[in-house]
């Protein structure tokens, strides 16, 4: 039987006082070591199940006394006899502890790597950051990501006391955040999985139905519309006539507008779907754009910033996202407009409804709103310039002009004219295709 308990505290203190490196066995693999730097430690030397020599540091002396080291060594030898490898397990645990990120650290990594524009829209980045910084991190920031359980996510949602819609957004932000942790293999299961908002807050409240302004309302709105300011009035006309989203017009740059060919390219970063598209500009809309160019006074933006404070902070930049709608809201409050209140998105539903009433095919109105085609049509129809869309938008612009002028709307001549324009555009495209071939 191998000797054991060969060491005592007197001899250990003597070696430490001398300061020379030593490695002395206490028996059964327990070894006292003293490094050149003066660090005294206990090491257990053993062979694993495969017969390989291994070492496991048990702790430093005198923090771990001789008696405590012997006791700990006996426990580890029991584990070894059962086929376990405490040295390998310690290495794994050390590695995992380095990966035991707090939710706060995870959030910073996620924001740096994932919340960027592009590919995400500015609004998406803003609200994701807001949800994380103001709701999720204050509640969970100090916890290790691997410790977060579904009940913790439920607590965050319930404690936030936000509306149904905002709570859904917060849950989505949490899913994205912990999905990032899954991608880094910090956790194996997203704690947001399986959480259903209706189970926490009941059924989703009815979604506000989109508004379609009637012809009488459009006539009332557009009559003397310049009272909201000439730039705002032109922007409203363009917004209605082109069917774009308000943010797409707000971020429009002159470098993307070709008034000679009657086109406006909306780049990826300005689009909700992150896929740029071409807007045909009818002669009516081109006229409005020319007026906006005169008002922009050399700015790179179609709708440049108007306040000195905004220019001071951002230089040559576009107007604020809510500038137009603030002007319209003021008009409502002053009694200048006596129709139903509408939102920016209602300009698109208004355009869609009236174009359908004009007899324009549904798929063309969908293209006018830059909605994606479905099925095989989406696969094979990859045109940027679509004559049918241009013709439909010219009909719609003519209707808006009639509303503004207070004149009757006569559909038949405009249909004939825009149909002829469409044929001319198709023939021109065919000629170009033939020339390229």
N, C-alpha and C positions, 0 to 999 in steps of 0.2 A: 504494500500500500504506500502510495506516494506521501511524503511528509507534507504537513500543512501547518498553518499558524506559525510561520518562521519569523515573522516580524513583530516588533513592538514599537511603541511611540517614542521611546528613548532613542533607538537607533534611527528612526525616521527623522526626528528633530536634529540629530547629529549630522545626517547627510544634507539636510537643508541648510544648516549653518555653514557647512563646508562649501556649498554652492557648486559642487561638481556634478555633472550629469551622471545619473545612475539609473539602473533598471533592476530591481530586486524582487524576487518571487516570494510570495507568502504561501505558495502551494496551490495545487489544483487550478493553475492558470491565473490566479490573482497576482498582479504585479504592481509594485510601486515604482513610478517613474519621476525623474526630475530632469527637466530640460535645461539647456544652457541659459535660457532666459529666466530660469528660476521658478518655472511653473511645476508644481507638484501635483500629480494626478494618479488615479487608480485605473488600470487597464486590465480587462479580462481577455486572456488569450485562449482560443479554443479552435476546434475543427468543426466545420459544419457537416451536414448530412452527406455532402459530397466528398468529404475528406480534406477540403481546402482549409489552410490556416487563416484564421480571422482574428481581428482585435476589436474590442468594444470598449470605448472610454466610459467609465462609470461615473466619474465626477472628480473634482479637485479636492486636494487635501489642504487645509484641515476642515473645509466645508463638509466633506464626506469623511468622517472619522474612520479609523481602522476597523472598529467593530461594525460600523454601518456598511463599510465596503465589503467585509466578509459576508454579511447577511445578504446584501444585494447580489454578490457573486453567486451565492448558493441558489437564489431565486432564478438568476439567469441560466445557471447550469441545468436547472430543472427544465426550463424552456428548451434548452439545447438538446437534452435527452429526449424530448418529445418531437424532435425533428425541426424545431424552429431555428431561425437565424436572427438573433437579436441585433447583430451588427447591421444586417441588411434592412431590418425593420426600422432601425433608428435612422438609417440613411434615407429611407423612403419618407418617414415622418418629418425629417428635417426638410426634405424637398417639398413636401406638401405644406409645411408650415410657411415656407417662402411664398407659396401660391395661395395662402389663406388671406386673400385680399378683403379689405373692408368694402362695404357698399360704396363708401365715399371714394375710395381709390378706384374702384370699378367704374364709377360714374365719370371720373375725370378721364380715364382711359377711353371710355365709350364716347364722350363728347369730343375728344381730340381726334379719334379715328373714324367715327361714324357720323357725327353731326356737322357735316360740311356742305357748303354750297359752292359748286354743284357737288354731288348729284341731287341733293335734297333742295327743296324750295326754301326760301328765307323764312316763310311763315311756319313751315314744318320744324325747322331748326329752332326758331324762337319758342314755339310751344313745347317742344321736347325738352329744351333746356329749362323752361319755366317749371314744367312738371317735376323734373328731377331736382332742381335746386330749391324749389319752394315747398314741395310736398314729400317726395320720396326720401331724399337725403336727410332732411331734418328728423324724420322718424326712424330711418334704418341705417343712416350713415356710419354709425359706430359698430354695427354688427358685421361679422364676417359674412361674405356672400354665401358661403356654403351652409351657414346657420339659418338663413332666411327660409321660413316655412310659408305655405299658403295662407295660414291664419294671420301671419304678419302683413301680407299684402292686403288681406281683407280689412285688417285694422287700419291700414293707411287709407284705404278708400272710405271707410266709414268715418274715420276721424277728420277727413278733409272737409266733409259737409259741403261738397260741391254738387252742382246740378247733375242730372242723369247724363247729359251729353258730355260735360267736362269730366265726370268720373270715368266715362268710357275712354276718353282720351288719356287720362292718367293711367288707366289699366293698360292701354296700348303702349304707353311710354315705358311702363314697368316691364311689360313683356319684351320690348326691344332691348331694354337695359340688361335683363337677366338672360336674354337670348345671346347677347354679346358674351356674357360669362360662360354660357354653354359652349360657344364657339372657341373660347380660350381654354376650355376643359377645366375651368375653375369649379364648376358644378356639373352634375350629370343630368339634372332635371330642372326645368324652369319652374319656379314656385308659383308662377302665374297660370300655369296650365290647369285647365278645368274650372277656373273661376268664372262664373257667369253673373253679369251685372243684374239681370232680372231677379236672380235669387237673393241678391242683397238689397235692391232698391225697387223691386217690382217691375212691371212692364214699362217699356220705354214710352214716354209721353208722345202724343201724336206729333209728327213732323209737320212744320208749317208748310202749307201748300203754296207752291209758286203762284205769283200773281201775273195775270195777263191784263195789261192796261187796255181799256177799250179804245175805239177810234175817237170817241168824244173826249176821253181822258188824255189821249195823246195830243189832240188839238188844243186842249186847255193847257197842257204842260208846255208845248212847243211855241204857243203864241207868246210873243214878246219874251222868249226864253233868255234873251241877253241880259235880263235883270239880275241873273246870278253871276254876271261878269262874262265878258266876251270869250275868254279862254275856257272857262267852265262850260259855257253854252256850246262852244264848238266841240269840246271833249264829250259832252253828253250826246250831241248829234252823231259823232263818230262811233261812240260806244254802242248806241242803238243800231246804227246802220251796218256796222261790221260784225256785230254779234260776239265780239271778243269779251273776255273777262276784264273787269276794271283794272286789275293789277297788270295785265298784259299791255293795256294802253298806257298806264302810269309809267311803265318801264321802257316804253318805245323810244328808240334812238333814230336819229335821222339817217344814219349810215345804213339802216335796214329798210328805209322807205325809198322806193323808186317811183316818183310821180310821173315820169315819162311813160313807163310801161304799166303803171297802175298796179303796183304790187307792194306789199309790206310783209317782210319776213319777221315772224315772232320767234326769237331764239329759244333754245331748250330751257335755259335758266329762268325764263320768264313765264313758262307754261306749267300749269298744275301737273300735267302728266309727264313733264320733263322731255317732251318730244316736240321740237319746233315745227311750225307750219306756216304756209303761205296764205296771206289774206289778199284776195283780189280787191282793188280799190276802184270802185265805179267812178265815172266822171263827177258825179255829185260829191262823193267823198273826197276825191282828189282836190276839188275846190276848197273844201273845208281844211284839208291838210295844208294847202298853200297859205291860207290865212293863219294857221297855227305856226307855220314856218316864219312868217313875218313877225309874229308876236314873240317867237322864241329868241330873237335878236342874237343869232349866232351860237346859241347853246347846242350842245350835242344831243340834247333831249327834246322830244316833241313837246313835252309838258315840263319845262324847267321849273326849278324851285323859285318861289316868289318872295319868300321872307328872307330878310338879311341874316337872321339868326341861322336859318337852315343852310344858307350859302356859306356863312362863316364857318359852320361846323363841318360841312361836307364838300365845299367847293361847288363846282358845276355839277349839279345832280338833279334828279327829277322831283316833282312835287310829292308831298306826302301821300300815303295810300288812301287817306280819307278826305283829302282836300275837296274833291268834287262833291262827295256826299255830305260833307259839312255845309257846303254852299246850298245844296238842295234842301237840307234839313232846315237851314235858316229861312229859306223861302217858304217852307211849310209853316214855320213858326210865325212868320210875319203875315201870313194869309195871302201870299202872292200866288200860291198854287192851291187850288181847291179840288183835289182829286184824292183817291186813296193813296196812302203812303206806300212807297215801294222800296225795295232793297236793290243794291247793285245787280244781284243775280236775276232780279225780275226783269231787267232789260232783255235778257236772253230768252226767258219764257215768253215775254211779250212778242219778240221777233218771231220766235218759233210758231206761236199761235196764229199770228196774222199771215205769215207766209203759207201756213197750211190752209187758211181760209181763202187765200188767193189761188188755191189749186196746185201749189208747188208740192211735188212728191215728198213723202216723209224722208226718204234717204237723202234727198238734196238739202232739206232743212237740217238734217243731222250733220251733214258736211258743213253747212253754213255755221253751225255752232261748234265746229271742230270736234264733234263726237266721233269716236272710232267706228269704222264700218265693222260689221260682224260676218262671220263665216268666210266662205270662199271669196266674197267680194273684197274683204280686207286683204286677202292674200294677193289677188291679181290686180286690183285697182290701186296703183301706187302713184297716180298722177299728183303733181303739186298744183299745177294750173288746171282747174276744172271749169270748163265753160258753163256748165249748167249751174254751178255755184255762183259764178259771176253774174249770170243772167238773173238768178233768183235775188241776189243782193241788190241789183239795180232796180228790180221791181219794188223791193222793200224800201230802198232809198227814195224812190219816186213817191211812194205812199207817205213817207215821213215829210217830204217837201210839201206835199199837198196839205198835210195836217198843219204844218207850220204856216203856210201861206193862207190857210182858211179857204182853199178852193176845193171843189168837188173832186173826188177820186175816180178817175176813169181808167179802168184796168186794161181794156182791150188794146188801145194804141201802144201802151207801154209793153204789153205782152208781145205784140208784133215786133216792136223795136228791139227788145232784149233777146227775143228769139233769133232775130237777124244777126245781132251781135254775136250770139252764141255760135251760129253757123259760120260767121266770118272767122271767129277764133278757132273753130275746129278745122276749117280749110287751111288757115295759116299754120296750124300745128302739123297738118298732114304734109303741107309743102316743106316745112322744116325737116320732118322725118324723112321725106323723099330725098331732100338735098343731102342729109347726113348719110343716107344709105348709099 
